[in-house]
Amino acid sequence: MSHTVPKAKKVQACHARNCQLIIFILKGGCGTPCRTGWPFAAICIMFSFLFIVLLIIFLLTILSSCIRVVPQARSLVVERMGAYLDTWNVGVHFAVPFIDRVARKVNLKEQVADFAPQPVITKDNVTMRIDTVVFFQITDPKLFAYGVENPLMAIENLTATTLRNIIGELELDQTLTSRETINAKMRASLDEATDPWGIKVNRVELKNIIPPAAIQDAMEKQMKAERERREAILRAEGEKKSTILVAEGKKESAILDAEAEKQAAILHAEAEKEKRIREAEGEAEAILKVQQANADGLRFLKDAGIDEAVLRLKSLEAFIAAADGKATKIIIPSEIQSLAGLAASVKEAADIGPDGGKQA
């Protein structure tokens, strides 16, 4: 009957051998192992471990290459076995290893292409150089990737030919003053031509228009003459306006002087009128006072009870006042004799005097 070792003891012996092997590997294979054949087993385990690590790294690399994240405003054109498969937009995408590949990365932002100056000839045979700036955007990544070999060079050449065609229909002056028209025509033409390439042309601008030196000198002389002409016109208009303003000033001054004289005459007439009114009112008031005095005198005489002789004397005084030499005609009343007699009586009474004797 054979002797059998328990299973637990076999496991413990195996763990002990593994621990000794690990210690031997950590020491770099130095020392004497317990049994024959351990150094070869250690080398095999070490290579197996390295192989597993490399395999894991390789699998992780393949897995990471299969997962692609497309950022914003980007697009990827994917091929499978050399043929177009799909266009990946923003997001996470998975590819089949060794079969799918990214053929082209496309930028969907609006891009600017500044092209070098191109020689063009105008309708009146003037050679000039014009450089353009094109603003374009990729709208179809598939057409952009497979439509034309070098899209930027194609746009540059297309811009140059379109510009020559448009400028050839315009004269020099029209070329210099029709930038907006030229820009619109070029944009429409380039946009239509680049549609099969998946490109949209948003804007075309003429950056610089460089005529020949002789044309520039002639233009500068023309502008100088034009400025001198405008200066002469402005000077003449200024003198004209100055003369008009001076004349208008004199006219206004004369009108104001006449108005002032008119107002002065009106005020003088009003003053004279007011003076005469005042004088007439004064004379009327004086006459009224005199008449009032006469009336008061007559009333006093009446109240005093005067006789006929006094009344006749008053009449004589009035006659004397009327005959003071100012009147040309004197009407003598019929009672003049009685008045004369009365005057003689008064004279006689005056000659006798108060003492009854005759005065010399």
RODO-2510 file (C-alpha; in nm, 4 decimals, decimal comma):
residues 360
     n   res          X          Y          Z
     1     m     0,0000     0,0000     0,0000
     2     s     0,1574     0,3296    -0,1143
     3     h     0,2058     0,6231     0,1141
     4     t    -0,0126     0,9261     0,0169
     5     v     0,0620     1,2916     0,1103
     6     p    -0,2357     1,4975     0,2248
     7     k    -0,3651     1,7670    -0,0153
     8     a    -0,3147     2,0505     0,2341
     9     k     0,0510     1,9633     0,2705
    10     k     0,0956     1,9706    -0,1082
    11     v    -0,0533     2,3205    -0,1281
    12     q     0,1703     2,4473     0,1520
    13     a     0,4764     2,3028    -0,0196
    14     c     0,3792     2,4729    -0,3461
    15     h     0,3362     2,8134    -0,1723
    16     a     0,6745     2,7704    -0,0054
    17     r     0,8457     2,7010    -0,3399
    18     n     0,6760     3,0077    -0,4965
    19     c     0,7913     3,2310    -0,2114
    20     q     1,1471     3,1086    -0,2476
    21     l     1,1267     3,1703    -0,6238
    22     i     1,0029     3,5281    -0,5775
    23     i     1,2813     3,5961    -0,3252
    24     f     1,5318     3,4542    -0,5705
    25     i     1,3988     3,6773    -0,8512
    26     l     1,4104     3,9879    -0,6289
    27     k     1,7749     3,9107    -0,5428
    28     g     1,8575     3,9077    -0,9112
    29     g     1,9102     3,5325    -0,9361
    30     c     2,1954     3,5326    -0,6848
    31     g     2,2387     3,2667    -0,4242
    32     t     2,1934     2,8935    -0,4354
    33     p     1,8407     2,7685    -0,4784
    34     c     1,7086     2,4861    -0,2765
    35     r     1,6527     2,2567    -0,5751
    36     t     1,7884     2,2140    -0,9265
    37     g     1,5987     2,3880    -1,2188
    38     w     1,4694     2,6974    -1,0373
    39     p     1,6737     2,9620    -1,2307
    40     f     1,5222     2,8527    -1,5640
    41     a     1,1703     2,8552    -1,4198
    42     a     1,2275     3,2048    -1,2826
    43     i     1,3379     3,3316    -1,6227
    44     c     1,0330     3,1794    -1,7867
    45     i     0,7980     3,3412    -1,5344
    46     m     0,9664     3,6780    -1,5747
    47     f     0,9333     3,6686    -1,9543
    48     s     0,5743     3,5571    -1,9206
    49     f     0,5020     3,8528    -1,6934
    50     l     0,6653     4,0972    -1,9349
    51     f     0,4716     3,9484    -2,2254
    52     i     0,1436     3,9883    -2,0386
    53     v     0,2251     4,3503    -1,9545
    54     l     0,3162     4,4297    -2,3146
    55     l     0,0029     4,2588    -2,4371
    56     i    -0,2120     4,4628    -2,2015
    57     i    -0,0429     4,7843    -2,3173
    58     f    -0,0947     4,6860    -2,6799
    59     l    -0,4609     4,6072    -2,6244
    60     l    -0,5138     4,9367    -2,4420
    61     t    -0,3426     5,1231    -2,7271
    62     i    -0,5640     4,9555    -2,9848
    63     l    -0,8712     5,0228    -2,7758
    64     s    -0,7818     5,3891    -2,7331
    65     s    -0,7219     5,4203    -3,1058
    66     c    -1,0658     5,2784    -3,1718
    67     i    -1,2346     5,5451    -2,9584
    68     r    -1,2254     5,8929    -3,1176
    69     v    -1,3675     6,2129    -2,9696
    70     v    -1,4461     6,4820    -3,2257
    71     p    -1,4342     6,8379    -3,0803
    72     q    -1,6559     7,1331    -3,1736
    73     a    -1,6168     7,2864    -3,5220
    74     r    -1,4244     6,9787    -3,6378
    75     s    -1,5117     6,6867    -3,8595
    76     l    -1,3392     6,3589    -3,9521
    77     v    -1,3623     6,1784    -4,2845
    78     v    -1,3370     5,8015    -4,2155
    79     e    -1,2428     5,5311    -4,4665
    80     r    -1,2806     5,1560    -4,4377
    81     m    -1,0485     4,9435    -4,6431
    82     g    -0,9589     5,2522    -4,8510
    83     a    -1,3188     5,3490    -4,9346
    84     y    -1,5253     5,6332    -4,7877
    85     l    -1,7249     5,5148    -4,4875
    86     d    -1,8701     5,8075    -4,2936
    87     t    -1,8205     6,1640    -4,1714
    88     w    -1,7839     6,1938    -3,7968
    89     n    -1,9119     6,5123    -3,6403
    90     v    -1,9000     6,6318    -3,2777
    91     g    -1,9132     6,3475    -3,0235
    92     v    -1,7642     6,0063    -2,9402
    93     h    -1,7164     5,7525    -3,2210
    94     f    -1,5817     5,3941    -3,2401
    95     a    -1,3689     5,2541    -3,5205
    96     v    -1,2805     4,8972    -3,6156
    97     p    -0,9076     4,8364    -3,5526
    98     f    -0,6810     4,7916    -3,8563
    99     i    -0,9806     4,8419    -4,0911
   100     d    -1,1127     5,1919    -4,0291
   101     r    -0,8872     5,4959    -4,0511
   102     v    -0,9289     5,8731    -4,0445
   103     a    -0,8578     5,9912    -4,3971
   104     r    -0,8808     6,3681    -4,3274
   105     k    -0,9440     6,6090    -4,0438
   106     v    -1,1581     6,9036    -4,1532
   107     n    -1,1857     7,2441    -3,9833
   108     l    -1,5430     7,3762    -4,0074
   109     k    -1,4624     7,7292    -3,8872
   110     e    -1,4676     8,0238    -4,1253
   111     q    -1,1196     8,0640    -4,2673
   112     v    -0,9372     8,3577    -4,4251
   113     a    -0,7106     8,3277    -4,7268
   114     d    -0,4934     8,6297    -4,8134
   115     f    -0,3650     8,5936    -5,1684
   116     a    -0,0676     8,7724    -5,3195
   117     p    -0,1225     9,0647    -5,5627
   118     q    -0,2254     8,9523    -5,9102
   119     p    -0,1495     9,1510    -6,2298
   120     v    -0,4685     9,2505    -6,4144
   121     i    -0,5426     9,4657    -6,7212
   122     t    -0,8343     9,7084    -6,7356
   123     k    -1,0548     9,7827    -7,0343
   124     d    -0,8459    10,0914    -7,1207
   125     n    -0,5226     9,8813    -7,1199
   126     v    -0,3870     9,9864    -6,7814
   127     t    -0,1917     9,7163    -6,5974
   128     m    -0,2290     9,7128    -6,2208
   129     r    -0,1825     9,4734    -5,9308
   130     i    -0,4674     9,3737    -5,6996
   131     d    -0,4524     9,1476    -5,3945
   132     t    -0,7655     8,9881    -5,2544
   133     v    -0,8848     8,8403    -4,9251
   134     v    -1,1316     8,5497    -4,9387
   135     f    -1,3445     8,4397    -4,6417
   136     f    -1,4653     8,0816    -4,6898
   137     q    -1,6105     7,7966    -4,4873
   138     i    -1,6206     7,4195    -4,5418
   139     t    -1,9795     7,2962    -4,5488
   140     d    -1,9327     6,9374    -4,6767
   141     p    -1,6225     6,7536    -4,5454
   142     k    -1,6687     6,4648    -4,7907
   143     l    -1,6673     6,6911    -5,0973
   144     f    -1,3797     6,8882    -4,9484
   145     a    -1,1742     6,5702    -4,9006
   146     y    -1,2463     6,4136    -5,2410
   147     g    -1,3454     6,7112    -5,4600
   148     v    -1,0109     6,8739    -5,5402
   149     e    -0,6519     6,7890    -5,4569
   150     n    -0,5442     7,1256    -5,3097
   151     p    -0,8532     7,3361    -5,2292
   152     l    -0,6647     7,6476    -5,1180
   153     m    -0,4546     7,6594    -5,4349
   154     a    -0,7669     7,5985    -5,6413
   155     i    -0,9426     7,8923    -5,4734
   156     e    -0,6389     8,1148    -5,5320
   157     n    -0,6215     8,0336    -5,9031
   158     l    -0,9970     8,0665    -5,9404
   159     t    -0,9844     8,4052    -5,7664
   160     a    -0,7112     8,5296    -5,9985
   161     t    -0,8959     8,4266    -6,3170
   162     t    -1,2285     8,5652    -6,1946
   163     l    -1,0643     8,8934    -6,0982
   164     r    -0,9040     8,9270    -6,4427
   165     n    -1,2381     8,8638    -6,6125
   166     i    -1,4191     9,1265    -6,4053
   167     i    -1,1470     9,3936    -6,4233
   168     g    -1,1149     9,3412    -6,7986
   169     e    -1,4681     9,4781    -6,8406
   170     l    -1,4001     9,7962    -6,6401
   171     e    -1,1943    10,1069    -6,7025
   172     l    -0,9400    10,2440    -6,4571
   173     d    -1,1712    10,4982    -6,2948
   174     q    -1,4505    10,2413    -6,2631
   175     t    -1,2086     9,9930    -6,1068
   176     l    -1,1006    10,2440    -5,8450
   177     t    -1,4579    10,3448    -5,7563
   178     s    -1,6442    10,0119    -5,7885
   179     r    -1,4983     9,7997    -5,5106
   180     e    -1,8388     9,6903    -5,3782
   181     t    -1,9552     9,5842    -5,7235
   182     i    -1,6354     9,3878    -5,7883
   183     n    -1,6558     9,2212    -5,4452
   184     a    -2,0171     9,1123    -5,5030
   185     k    -1,9454     8,9718    -5,8507
   186     m    -1,6389     8,7808    -5,7302
   187     r    -1,8212     8,6362    -5,4296
   188     a    -2,1099     8,5125    -5,6434
   189     s    -1,8747     8,3597    -5,9030
   190     l    -1,6444     8,1914    -5,6492
   191     d    -1,9342     8,0602    -5,4410
   192     e    -2,0878     7,8949    -5,7438
   193     a    -1,7554     7,7486    -5,8574
   194     t    -1,6620     7,6067    -5,5154
   195     d    -1,9932     7,4328    -5,4457
   196     p    -1,8688     7,0967    -5,5881
   197     w    -1,5744     7,1176    -5,3465
   198     g    -1,7940     7,1535    -5,0366
   199     i    -1,6784     7,5149    -4,9815
   200     k    -1,8949     7,8218    -4,9329
   201     v    -1,7415     8,1621    -5,0056
   202     n    -1,8904     8,4127    -4,7603
   203     r    -1,7058     8,7296    -4,8577
   204     v    -1,4438     8,8578    -5,1010
   205     e    -1,2584     9,1861    -5,0466
   206     l    -1,0144     9,3754    -5,2660
   207     k    -0,7365     9,4537    -5,0222
   208     n    -0,5136     9,6805    -5,2323
   209     i    -0,5356     9,8236    -5,5838
   210     i    -0,1858     9,9202    -5,6964
   211     p    -0,1734    10,1087    -6,0300
   212     p     0,1566    10,1761    -6,2129
   213     a     0,3839    10,4584    -6,0957
   214     a     0,3046    10,6755    -6,3993
   215     i    -0,0664    10,6389    -6,3380
   216     q    -0,0147    10,7240    -5,9725
   217     d     0,1769    11,0416    -6,0679
   218     a    -0,0967    11,1404    -6,3133
   219     m    -0,3625    11,0743    -6,0516
   220     e    -0,1755    11,2818    -5,7958
   221     k    -0,1469    11,5717    -6,0437
   222     q    -0,5152    11,5389    -6,1268
   223     m    -0,6058    11,5389    -5,7616
   224     k    -0,3831    11,8416    -5,7032
   225     a    -0,5525    12,0300    -5,9885
   226     e    -0,8923    11,9258    -5,8567
   227     r    -0,8021    12,0480    -5,5089
   228     e    -0,6799    12,3807    -5,6498
   229     r    -1,0025    12,4159    -5,8503
   230     r    -1,2115    12,3440    -5,5444
   231     e    -1,0038    12,5903    -5,3462
   232     a    -1,0641    12,8638    -5,6086
   233     i    -1,4360    12,7850    -5,6148
   234     l    -1,4557    12,7943    -5,2384
   235     r    -1,2629    13,1219    -5,2282
   236     a    -1,4937    13,2774    -5,4893
   237     e    -1,7998    13,1519    -5,3064
   238     g    -1,6593    13,2914    -4,9840
   239     e    -1,6027    13,6326    -5,1406
   240     k    -1,9503    13,6216    -5,2928
   241     k    -2,1079    13,5370    -4,9615
   242     s    -1,9000    13,8065    -4,7933
   243     t    -2,0184    14,0695    -5,0438
   244     i    -2,3776    13,9547    -5,0044
   245     l    -2,3485    13,9686    -4,6295
   246     v    -2,1960    14,3183    -4,6426
   247     a    -2,4766    14,4371    -4,8723
   248     e    -2,7363    14,2781    -4,6513
   249     g    -2,5715    14,4428    -4,3529
   250     k    -2,5885    14,7831    -4,5191
   251     k    -2,9483    14,7190    -4,6166
   252     e    -3,0370    14,6201    -4,2643
   253     s    -2,8517    14,9256    -4,1348
   254     a    -3,0422    15,1576    -4,3706
   255     i    -3,3704    14,9949    -4,2738
   256     l    -3,2878    15,0344    -3,9086
   257     d    -3,1875    15,3988    -3,9644
   258     a    -3,5140    15,4664    -4,1468
   259     e    -3,7064    15,2929    -3,8753
   260     a    -3,5234    15,4993    -3,6161
   261     e    -3,5991    15,8242    -3,8054
   262     k    -3,9606    15,7191    -3,8423
   263     q    -3,9910    15,6468    -3,4757
   264     a    -3,8183    15,9761    -3,3958
   265     a    -4,0587    16,1676    -3,6236
   266     i    -4,3547    15,9894    -3,4711
   267     l    -4,2333    16,0676    -3,1236
   268     h    -4,1634    16,4310    -3,2216
   269     a    -4,5139    16,4658    -3,3709
   270     e    -4,6664    16,3087    -3,0658
   271     a    -4,4649    16,5438    -2,8469
   272     e    -4,5756    16,8437    -3,0551
   273     k    -4,9334    16,7211    -3,0410
   274     e    -4,9101    16,6760    -2,6682
   275     k    -4,7561    17,0258    -2,6396
   276     r    -5,0350    17,1873    -2,8381
   277     i    -5,2946    16,9944    -2,6430
   278     r    -5,1357    17,1149    -2,3230
   279     e    -5,1178    17,4717    -2,4516
   280     a    -5,4831    17,4623    -2,5675
   281     e    -5,5847    17,3173    -2,2362
   282     g    -5,3878    17,5952    -2,0619
   283     e    -5,5440    17,8659    -2,2749
   284     a    -5,8897    17,7184    -2,2252
   285     e    -5,8283    17,7027    -1,8554
   286     a    -5,7050    18,0674    -1,8590
   287     i    -6,0076    18,1813    -2,0562
   288     l    -6,2245    17,9866    -1,8176
   289     k    -6,0554    18,1592    -1,5262
   290     v    -6,0981    18,5010    -1,6884
   291     q    -6,4599    18,4384    -1,7671
   292     q    -6,5076    18,3061    -1,4183
   293     a    -6,3483    18,6221    -1,2850
   294     n    -6,5706    18,8365    -1,5070
   295     a    -6,8723    18,6423    -1,3962
   296     d    -6,7672    18,6825    -1,0343
   297     g    -6,7213    19,0573    -1,0950
   298     l    -7,0609    19,0919    -1,2510
   299     r    -7,2105    18,8926    -0,9702
   300     f    -7,0340    19,1186    -0,7223
   301     l    -7,1623    19,4284    -0,9015
   302     k    -7,5087    19,2861    -0,9034
   303     d    -7,4888    19,2053    -0,5387
   304     a    -7,3556    19,5585    -0,4700
   305     g    -7,6615    19,7121    -0,6385
   306     i    -7,4875    19,9383    -0,8927
   307     d    -7,6809    20,2069    -1,0808
   308     e    -7,7131    20,3006    -1,4487
   309     a    -7,4122    20,5303    -1,4460
   310     v    -7,1750    20,2540    -1,3382
   311     l    -7,3052    20,0232    -1,6060
   312     r    -7,2480    20,2853    -1,8699
   313     l    -6,8975    20,3392    -1,7402
   314     k    -6,8232    19,9701    -1,7720
   315     s    -6,9533    19,9774    -2,1273
   316     l    -6,7203    20,2662    -2,2025
   317     e    -6,4260    20,0709    -2,0638
   318     a    -6,5158    19,7800    -2,2861
   319     f    -6,5350    20,0161    -2,5847
   320     i    -6,1931    20,1587    -2,5019
   321     a    -6,0493    19,8061    -2,4820
   322     a    -6,1996    19,7234    -2,8206
   323     a    -6,0492    20,0370    -2,9764
   324     d    -5,6923    19,9744    -2,8651
   325     g    -5,5661    19,9912    -3,2226
   326     k    -5,5577    19,6185    -3,3023
   327     a    -5,8981    19,6095    -3,4732
   328     t    -5,9360    19,7459    -3,8297
   329     k    -6,3065    19,8184    -3,7895
   330     i    -6,4897    19,9641    -3,4902
   331     i    -6,8669    19,9558    -3,4656
   332     i    -6,9869    20,2501    -3,2504
   333     p    -7,3099    20,1778    -3,0671
   334     s    -7,5989    20,4235    -3,0714
   335     e    -7,5596    20,5033    -2,7059
   336     i    -7,2160    20,6566    -2,7682
   337     q    -7,3543    21,0107    -2,7043
   338     s    -7,4810    20,9195    -2,3648
   339     l    -7,1527    20,7547    -2,2959
   340     a    -6,9728    21,0677    -2,4065
   341     g    -7,1904    21,2785    -2,1845
   342     l    -7,1246    21,0449    -1,9016
   343     a    -6,7557    21,0735    -1,9626
   344     a    -6,7757    21,4515    -1,9632
   345     s    -6,9639    21,4441    -1,6353
   346     v    -6,6999    21,2239    -1,4850
   347     k    -6,4267    21,4560    -1,6117
   348     e    -6,5995    21,7586    -1,4690
   349     a    -6,6430    21,5894    -1,1385
   350     a    -6,2784    21,5102    -1,1389
   351     d    -6,1829    21,8725    -1,2130
   352     i    -6,3900    22,0148    -0,9242
   353     g    -6,2145    21,7922    -0,6685
   354     p    -6,3293    21,6958    -0,3277
   355     d    -6,2989    22,0390    -0,1648
   356     g    -6,5396    22,2039    -0,4120
   357     g    -6,2682    22,4117    -0,5820
   358     k    -6,1617    22,3856    -0,9443
   359     q    -5,8280    22,2142    -1,0027
   360     a    -5,5698    22,3806    -1,2207
***
